[in-house]
Amino acid sequence: MILTVTLNTALDITYRVPSLRPHASHRVSDVTERPGGKGVNVARVLAALGHEVTVTGFAGGATGRILRDRLTEVPGVLDALVPVAGTTRRTIAVVDERSGGTTQLNEPGPAVTHAEWSAFQEAYEGLLASASAVALCGSLPPGVPVGAYAGLTRTARAAGVPVLLDTSGAALRRGVAGRPDVLKPNAEELAELTGFHEPLRATQDARRRGAGAVVASLGPQGVLAVTAQGHWRAAPPADLRGNPTGAGDSLVAGLLSGLVEQLPWPDRLARAVALSAATVLSPVAGEFDRAAYGDLLDRVAVTAEANAA
């Protein structure tokens, strides 16, 4: 079983409009709702790849009830969310059908009490007993300590469970000190963490801070990976237009499934980039185009880089 942690779950709502114009009224052509938050999106993709997945984190209020109801509709995903008194947030993605661009609106999460955080930690330790890997994903809701991911990483590693960390800001700066097996920042998060904007230098610096491997997401340019076994670049065959919502989560799912299946790094990266690109091509946030994925997997270019410092 693969465990994904989403402390700040969300109900993802996608609106499609013919053309998005500021200060104007819009007629929505299509609306979809999905259980969301980064780790939930990761779990959905992992399940589609054939893995058994358990999701944990927090859920509460009317939105949390809808989210949990929708999770029961996802084959292969087990709900182990911890209840909170506050209300789970919503995220709104507005897709402009004319340009293909997406505007994202993210609500704040519920305030988590000390007792709720303690209950989660106890549940998390129990879930680790049957986990083959864990993904710690996304932002921290109010009330959760900024060093939460460092502590959760150490707990998993003490249980012999490899950890992938995908977060940002202070949670990333503190989380890397827990020594996750894989760190997955995007270019902006990587620059904020290290102070370097050149991708290779920044990725190497991030690994020196404690991660076993760093896979930097570079948007349309694919990924740069620096690991103990070497370092590689992997890129999709061409720039893709579409909805990028969830593309990073699909990337994480590819990396995590490759870790559990013990694939060589080049194969992990090819899978991750193909899944990410196929998500951009999907009309719904958090989903990937399965036909496109099969085609893209054979066309992702993975090249070795020389002399990682």
C-alpha positions as CSV (number, residue, x, y, z in Angstrom):
1,M,0.0,0.0,0.0
2,I,1.2,3.5,-0.9
3,L,0.2,6.2,1.6
4,T,-0.4,9.8,0.5
5,V,-0.7,12.6,3.1
6,T,-2.8,15.8,2.3
7,L,-3.0,17.9,5.4
8,N,-4.9,20.6,3.5
9,T,-7.4,18.6,1.4
10,A,-9.8,20.4,-1.0
11,L,-12.8,20.0,-3.1
12,D,-11.5,20.9,-6.6
13,I,-14.1,22.6,-8.8
14,T,-13.3,23.3,-12.4
15,Y,-15.4,25.8,-14.4
16,R,-15.0,26.1,-18.2
17,V,-15.9,29.3,-19.9
18,P,-15.7,30.3,-23.6
19,S,-13.5,33.3,-22.7
20,L,-12.4,34.6,-19.4
21,R,-12.6,38.4,-19.1
22,P,-11.9,40.6,-16.0
23,H,-14.8,42.5,-14.5
24,A,-17.3,40.6,-16.7
25,S,-20.1,38.2,-16.1
26,H,-19.5,34.7,-17.5
27,R,-21.8,31.8,-18.5
28,V,-20.1,28.6,-17.4
29,S,-20.3,25.9,-20.1
30,D,-19.2,22.9,-17.8
31,V,-18.6,22.3,-14.1
32,T,-16.8,19.3,-12.5
33,E,-16.1,18.5,-8.9
34,R,-13.3,16.2,-7.7
35,P,-11.8,15.3,-4.3
36,G,-8.5,17.2,-4.3
37,G,-5.5,18.5,-2.6
38,K,-2.1,17.4,-3.9
39,G,-1.9,14.1,-2.2
40,V,-5.4,13.1,-3.1
41,N,-4.6,13.9,-6.8
42,V,-1.5,11.8,-6.5
43,A,-3.5,8.9,-5.0
44,R,-6.0,9.0,-7.9
45,V,-3.2,8.7,-10.5
46,L,-1.5,5.9,-8.5
47,A,-4.7,4.0,-8.4
48,A,-5.2,4.4,-12.1
49,L,-1.7,2.9,-12.5
50,G,-2.9,-0.2,-10.5
51,H,-1.5,0.6,-7.1
52,E,-3.4,0.3,-3.8
53,V,-3.5,3.7,-2.1
54,T,-4.6,5.1,1.2
55,V,-5.2,8.8,1.6
56,T,-4.9,10.5,5.0
57,G,-4.9,14.1,6.2
58,F,-7.8,16.2,7.4
59,A,-11.4,16.7,6.3
60,G,-14.3,18.6,7.9
61,G,-17.6,20.4,7.5
62,A,-20.0,20.1,4.5
63,T,-17.2,20.4,2.0
64,G,-15.3,17.6,3.7
65,R,-18.3,15.4,3.6
66,I,-18.7,15.9,-0.1
67,L,-15.0,15.2,-0.6
68,R,-15.2,11.9,1.3
69,D,-18.3,10.9,-0.6
70,R,-16.5,11.5,-3.9
71,L,-13.5,9.5,-2.7
72,T,-15.7,6.4,-2.4
73,E,-16.2,6.7,-6.2
74,V,-12.4,6.3,-6.9
75,P,-11.5,2.6,-7.3
76,G,-8.4,1.6,-5.5
77,V,-8.3,4.5,-3.0
78,L,-9.0,4.0,0.7
79,D,-10.1,6.9,2.8
80,A,-8.2,7.3,6.1
81,L,-8.8,11.0,6.6
82,V,-9.0,12.4,10.1
83,P,-12.0,14.5,11.0
84,V,-11.7,18.1,12.1
85,A,-14.2,20.7,13.3
86,G,-13.3,23.2,10.6
87,T,-14.5,23.1,7.0
88,T,-12.4,21.7,4.2
89,R,-11.5,24.3,1.6
90,R,-12.4,24.5,-2.1
91,T,-10.2,25.3,-5.0
92,I,-11.7,26.9,-8.1
93,A,-10.0,26.4,-11.5
94,V,-11.5,28.5,-14.3
95,V,-10.5,27.3,-17.8
96,D,-10.6,29.8,-20.7
97,E,-11.6,27.6,-23.7
98,R,-10.4,30.2,-26.1
99,S,-6.8,30.5,-24.8
100,G,-6.5,27.2,-23.0
101,G,-5.3,29.1,-19.9
102,T,-6.4,28.4,-16.4
103,T,-7.0,30.8,-13.5
104,Q,-6.8,29.2,-10.0
105,L,-8.5,30.4,-6.8
106,N,-7.5,28.6,-3.6
107,E,-9.4,29.0,-0.4
108,P,-7.6,28.8,3.0
109,G,-7.9,25.6,4.9
110,P,-9.5,24.9,8.3
111,A,-7.8,25.7,11.5
112,V,-6.5,22.5,13.1
113,T,-6.4,22.2,16.9
114,H,-3.6,20.7,18.9
115,A,-5.9,17.7,19.7
116,E,-6.7,17.2,16.0
117,W,-3.0,17.3,15.1
118,S,-2.2,14.8,17.8
119,A,-5.0,12.5,16.5
120,F,-3.5,12.7,13.0
121,Q,0.0,11.8,14.2
122,E,-1.3,8.7,16.0
123,A,-3.3,7.6,12.9
124,Y,-0.3,8.3,10.6
125,E,2.0,6.1,12.7
126,G,-0.5,3.3,12.5
127,L,-0.9,3.6,8.7
128,L,2.9,3.4,8.2
129,A,2.9,-0.2,9.4
130,S,1.5,-1.4,6.1
131,A,2.9,1.3,3.8
132,S,5.5,0.7,1.1
133,A,6.1,4.4,0.6
134,V,4.6,7.7,1.6
135,A,4.1,11.0,-0.2
136,L,3.8,14.2,2.0
137,C,2.1,16.8,-0.2
138,G,0.9,20.3,-0.3
139,S,0.4,23.3,2.1
140,L,-0.1,23.2,5.8
141,P,-3.5,24.3,7.2
142,P,-3.5,26.9,10.0
143,G,-2.6,25.3,13.4
144,V,-0.3,22.7,12.0
145,P,3.4,23.3,13.1
146,V,5.6,24.6,10.3
147,G,8.0,21.8,11.0
148,A,5.3,19.2,10.5
149,Y,6.8,17.6,7.4
150,A,10.2,17.2,9.0
151,G,8.7,15.3,11.9
152,L,6.4,13.1,9.6
153,T,9.4,12.3,7.4
154,R,11.5,11.2,10.4
155,T,8.6,9.1,11.7
156,A,8.3,7.3,8.3
157,R,12.1,6.8,8.0
158,A,12.2,5.3,11.5
159,A,9.6,2.9,10.3
160,G,11.6,2.0,7.2
161,V,9.2,3.7,4.8
162,P,10.7,5.9,2.0
163,V,9.3,9.4,1.8
164,L,8.7,11.8,-1.1
165,L,8.1,15.4,-0.1
166,D,6.3,17.9,-2.3
167,T,5.6,21.2,-0.6
168,S,6.7,24.9,-0.7
169,G,7.8,27.9,1.4
170,A,8.6,27.5,5.1
171,A,7.2,23.9,5.1
172,L,9.8,23.0,2.4
173,R,12.7,24.7,4.1
174,R,11.9,22.9,7.4
175,G,10.8,19.7,5.8
176,V,14.1,19.0,3.9
177,A,15.9,18.8,7.2
178,G,13.9,15.6,7.9
179,R,16.0,14.0,5.0
180,P,13.2,12.8,2.6
181,D,14.2,10.2,0.1
182,V,12.9,12.3,-2.8
183,L,12.3,16.0,-2.8
184,K,10.1,17.4,-5.7
185,P,10.1,21.2,-5.9
186,N,9.2,23.3,-9.0
187,A,11.6,25.9,-10.3
188,E,10.2,28.7,-8.2
189,E,10.2,26.7,-5.0
190,L,13.7,25.5,-5.7
191,A,15.0,29.1,-6.2
192,E,13.2,30.2,-3.0
193,L,14.8,27.3,-1.1
194,T,18.3,27.7,-2.3
195,G,18.7,31.2,-3.6
196,F,20.0,29.9,-6.9
197,H,18.1,30.3,-10.2
198,E,20.3,28.1,-12.4
199,P,18.5,24.7,-12.2
200,L,21.4,22.4,-11.9
201,R,23.2,24.4,-9.2
202,A,19.9,24.9,-7.3
203,T,19.0,21.2,-7.5
204,Q,22.5,20.1,-6.3
205,D,22.3,22.6,-3.4
206,A,18.8,21.3,-2.4
207,R,20.2,17.8,-2.3
208,R,23.1,18.9,0.0
209,R,20.4,20.2,2.4
210,G,19.4,16.6,3.2
211,A,17.3,15.0,0.5
212,G,18.3,11.7,-0.9
213,A,17.3,12.8,-4.4
214,V,15.9,16.0,-5.8
215,V,13.6,16.0,-8.9
216,A,13.1,19.6,-10.0
217,S,10.0,20.2,-12.1
218,L,10.8,22.8,-14.9
219,G,7.4,23.1,-16.5
220,P,7.4,22.6,-20.2
221,Q,11.1,21.7,-20.1
222,G,10.4,18.6,-18.1
223,V,12.5,17.7,-15.0
224,L,16.0,17.7,-13.7
225,A,17.0,14.9,-11.3
226,V,20.0,14.8,-9.1
227,T,20.4,11.5,-7.2
228,A,23.1,9.3,-5.6
229,Q,23.1,7.2,-8.8
230,G,23.6,10.1,-11.2
231,H,21.6,12.9,-12.7
232,W,19.3,13.2,-15.7
233,R,17.1,15.5,-17.6
234,A,13.7,14.3,-18.9
235,A,11.5,16.3,-21.3
236,P,8.2,15.8,-23.1
237,P,8.4,15.7,-26.9
238,A,6.9,19.2,-27.4
239,D,5.3,22.1,-25.6
240,L,1.7,21.2,-24.7
241,R,-1.2,23.5,-24.4
242,G,-3.9,22.7,-21.9
243,N,-4.8,22.8,-18.2
244,P,-1.7,22.4,-16.0
245,T,-3.7,21.8,-12.8
246,G,-2.6,18.5,-11.3
247,A,0.4,18.0,-13.6
248,G,2.8,18.2,-10.7
249,D,0.8,15.7,-8.8
250,S,0.9,13.3,-11.7
251,L,4.6,13.8,-11.8
252,V,4.8,12.8,-8.1
253,A,2.7,9.7,-8.8
254,G,5.0,8.6,-11.5
255,L,8.1,9.1,-9.3
256,L,6.4,7.3,-6.3
257,S,5.2,4.3,-8.4
258,G,8.6,4.0,-9.9
259,L,10.2,4.0,-6.5
260,V,7.9,1.2,-5.2
261,E,8.4,-0.8,-8.4
262,Q,12.2,-0.3,-8.1
263,L,12.5,1.1,-11.6
264,P,15.8,2.6,-12.7
265,W,15.8,6.4,-12.5
266,P,15.6,7.0,-16.2
267,D,12.4,4.9,-16.4
268,R,10.9,6.6,-13.3
269,L,11.6,10.0,-14.9
270,A,10.1,9.0,-18.3
271,R,6.9,7.7,-16.6
272,A,6.7,10.8,-14.4
273,V,7.1,13.3,-17.3
274,A,4.7,11.4,-19.5
275,L,2.0,11.4,-16.8
276,S,2.5,15.1,-16.2
277,A,2.2,15.9,-19.8
278,A,-0.9,13.7,-20.2
279,T,-2.5,15.6,-17.3
280,V,-1.9,18.9,-19.1
281,L,-3.9,17.5,-22.0
282,S,-6.8,16.4,-19.9
283,P,-9.8,18.7,-19.7
284,V,-10.5,18.0,-16.0
285,A,-8.2,19.0,-13.2
286,G,-6.4,16.1,-11.5
287,E,-7.0,13.6,-14.3
288,F,-4.6,12.4,-17.0
289,D,-5.4,11.5,-20.6
290,R,-4.7,7.8,-20.7
291,A,-4.4,7.5,-24.5
292,A,-2.0,10.4,-24.6
293,Y,0.1,8.9,-21.7
294,G,0.8,5.7,-23.6
295,D,1.9,7.7,-26.6
296,L,4.0,10.2,-24.6
297,L,5.8,7.5,-22.6
298,D,7.6,6.3,-25.7
299,R,8.5,9.8,-26.7
300,V,9.9,11.3,-23.5
301,A,13.6,12.1,-23.9
302,V,15.8,11.2,-20.9
303,T,19.4,12.2,-21.1
304,A,22.2,11.8,-18.6
305,E,24.0,14.9,-17.3
306,A,27.7,14.8,-16.5
307,N,29.5,15.5,-13.3
308,A,26.9,16.2,-10.6
309,A,28.8,17.9,-7.7
